[in-house]
Amino acid sequence: MATVKNTKKSYCDDVFTELSGIKDRIMVMRDKLAVTYSAESDIFKLYDRHICELADQIDWKLQILSHACPYDWKGSSEAEYDENTASVGPADTTVTDMAGGYLGG
C-alpha cells in the first residue's frame, strides 16, 4: 500500500480518474434501469438501493484518496472532498490577554 511519503501525483490522478469513471458508469446504469423498468417498479426499487450503495462506496474511496494524496495534488482541488470544506470555521487569532498598562515599547 502506498504511503503519503511515496505516493506520486500520477498515481493519484490515475486512481481518481478510474474511480470517477466507475462511479459515473454506475449512475448511468442506474438511469438506464430507471428508463427500462420504470422508476416506480418493484424490480427497480430492489436494485436501486444496491446500486446507490455501490456509488456511495466509491464516493467514500474518492474521499479517502483526496486525503491520502500529496497536499499539492491538483486532483484534490477538483474533488468535492478537499480540506478547504471543513465544517469548523477558522481559529480566532485575536489576542485578548494583554496587560492593561502595556504600551509596547
Secondary structure as UniProt FT lines:
FT   TURN            4..6
FT   HELIX           9..37
FT   TURN            39..40
FT   HELIX           42..68
FT   TURN            71..72
FT   HELIX           75..78
FT   TURN            80..81
FT   HELIX           83..85
FT   TURN            100..101
//
